Amino acid sequence: MLDLAPLIRNVPDFPKPGIQFKDITTLLLVPEAFQQVIDGWKERYSSQKLDAILGIDARGFIFGATLAYAMGLPFVPVRKVGKLPGTTIKEEYELEYGTATVEIHADALRAGQRVVVIDDLLATGGTMAAVHRLLQRLGVELVEAAFLVELPPLKGRERLREIPIHTLVEFMVD
């Protein structure tokens, strides 16, 4: 079993001063690490009755789409506003360094379906909270939100108390 933390690069002051960006693309350069992440999540969720895997724009697409493929499930992208061509529903949220909006196709999921949401990093929890609100509006059950990295000092898990959270690596940064 590989230790994933050393494979994730820290980029100081990106995208703005004071932010310690966790770059997962360096982990993707190690096929065994990428396989370990996907295989571990596949094992974790194989006993669940899931209808789809969602991935959050953009790095969540890498892991979410790969997991959906490995599990033989549909993949549903949650995108930044203005990137989906069909009818969408939107949610605005605050980031640790600004505000943003996410959207999903209004017809991507049906009420009663069960999903797992995948993203690369849990920081303040704003993005995931917005995704959860989208799913609630659609009547979709969020089984769990899975993240490669969590930054516990930013208290995202606390903000998302009503959502089951699974993470693989923690970094104690501000």
C-alpha positions in Angstrom: 0.0 0.0 0.0 1.5 3.3 -1.1 1.6 6.4 1.1 -0.3 8.8 -1.0 0.6 12.0 0.9 4.1 12.4 -0.5 2.8 12.0 -4.0 0.7 15.2 -3.7 2.6 18.4 -4.5 2.1 21.5 -2.4 2.1 24.8 -4.4 2.4 27.9 -2.2 0.5 31.0 -3.0 -1.7 29.5 -5.8 -4.2 30.6 -7.0 -3.5 33.6 -4.8 -1.2 34.6 -2.0 -1.8 32.6 1.2 -3.3 29.6 -0.4 -1.4 26.3 -0.1 -2.7 24.5 -3.2 -2.6 20.7 -3.1 -1.8 19.5 -6.6 -3.0 15.9 -7.2 -1.6 15.7 -10.8 1.7 14.5 -9.3 -0.1 11.5 -7.8 -1.5 10.7 -11.3 2.0 10.3 -12.6 2.3 7.2 -10.4 0.0 4.6 -11.9 0.1 2.3 -8.8 -1.2 5.2 -6.7 -4.0 6.1 -9.1 -5.0 2.5 -9.2 -4.9 2.2 -5.4 -7.3 5.2 -5.1 -9.8 3.9 -7.7 -9.6 0.2 -6.5 -10.0 1.3 -2.9 -13.1 3.3 -3.7 -14.5 0.6 -5.9 -14.1 -1.9 -3.1 -15.7 0.6 -0.6 -18.7 1.3 -2.8 -19.3 -2.1 -4.5 -21.6 -3.3 -1.7 -23.7 -0.1 -2.0 -26.7 0.0 -4.4 -25.6 3.0 -6.4 -27.2 4.6 -9.5 -24.4 6.9 -10.5 -21.0 8.5 -9.6 -20.8 12.3 -9.7 -17.6 14.2 -10.1 -17.0 17.8 -9.3 -15.4 20.1 -11.9 -12.6 19.7 -12.7 -10.3 17.3 -10.8 -13.2 15.3 -9.5 -13.9 14.3 -13.1 -10.6 12.5 -13.2 -11.4 10.2 -10.2 -15.2 10.2 -10.6 -15.2 9.2 -14.3 -12.6 6.5 -13.7 -14.5 5.1 -10.7 -17.8 5.1 -12.7 -16.1 3.2 -15.5 -14.5 0.7 -13.1 -17.9 0.1 -11.4 -20.0 0.1 -14.6 -22.1 3.1 -13.5 -23.1 6.3 -15.2 -20.9 9.3 -14.6 -22.6 12.7 -13.9 -20.4 15.9 -14.1 -21.1 18.8 -11.8 -19.7 21.8 -13.7 -18.8 25.4 -13.1 -21.6 27.6 -14.4 -22.0 28.0 -18.1 -20.2 24.8 -19.1 -23.2 22.5 -19.6 -25.3 22.8 -22.8 -28.7 21.5 -21.6 -31.2 22.7 -19.1 -29.4 23.0 -15.7 -30.0 23.8 -12.1 -27.5 26.0 -10.3 -26.2 26.7 -6.8 -23.9 29.5 -5.7 -21.4 29.0 -2.9 -18.4 30.6 -1.2 -14.9 29.3 -1.7 -12.0 29.9 0.7 -10.9 32.5 -1.8 -14.1 33.9 -3.5 -17.5 32.8 -4.7 -18.6 30.4 -7.5 -21.5 28.6 -8.9 -22.0 24.9 -9.9 -24.6 23.3 -12.0 -25.9 20.0 -13.1 -28.1 18.9 -15.9 -31.7 18.9 -14.7 -32.3 15.6 -16.3 -29.1 13.8 -15.3 -30.7 12.1 -12.2 -34.1 11.1 -11.0 -35.6 11.4 -7.6 -34.8 8.4 -5.4 -31.5 7.6 -7.1 -28.5 6.9 -4.9 -25.1 8.5 -5.7 -21.5 9.0 -4.5 -19.9 12.3 -5.2 -16.1 12.4 -5.8 -13.8 15.4 -5.7 -10.1 15.9 -5.2 -10.1 18.1 -2.1 -12.2 19.0 0.9 -11.3 22.4 2.3 -14.1 24.7 3.6 -16.8 22.4 2.2 -18.5 25.2 0.2 -18.5 23.3 -3.1 -19.8 20.1 -1.6 -22.5 21.9 0.3 -23.7 23.4 -3.0 -23.6 20.0 -4.7 -25.6 18.6 -1.8 -28.2 21.3 -2.2 -28.5 20.5 -5.9 -29.0 16.8 -5.1 -31.7 17.6 -2.5 -33.5 19.8 -5.0 -33.5 16.7 -7.4 -34.6 14.3 -4.6 -31.4 12.3 -5.0 -29.8 10.5 -2.0 -26.2 11.3 -1.4 -24.7 8.0 0.0 -21.2 9.6 0.6 -18.9 12.3 -0.5 -15.3 11.0 -1.1 -12.2 13.1 -1.4 -8.6 12.3 -2.1 -7.4 15.1 0.3 -8.9 16.8 3.3 -7.6 20.0 5.0 -9.1 19.6 8.5 -8.0 23.0 9.8 -10.4 24.6 7.3 -13.4 22.7 8.9 -15.1 21.5 5.8 -16.2 18.2 7.5 -17.8 20.3 10.3 -19.7 22.3 7.8 -21.0 19.1 6.1 -22.1 17.3 9.3 -25.2 15.8 7.6 -23.1 14.3 4.8 -21.1 11.1 5.2 -17.5 12.0 4.3 -14.6 9.7 3.3 -11.1 11.0 2.7 -7.8 9.3 2.0 -5.1 11.9 3.0 -5.1 14.7 5.5 -2.9 17.8 5.5 -2.8 20.0 8.5 -2.5 23.4 6.8 -4.2 26.7 7.3 
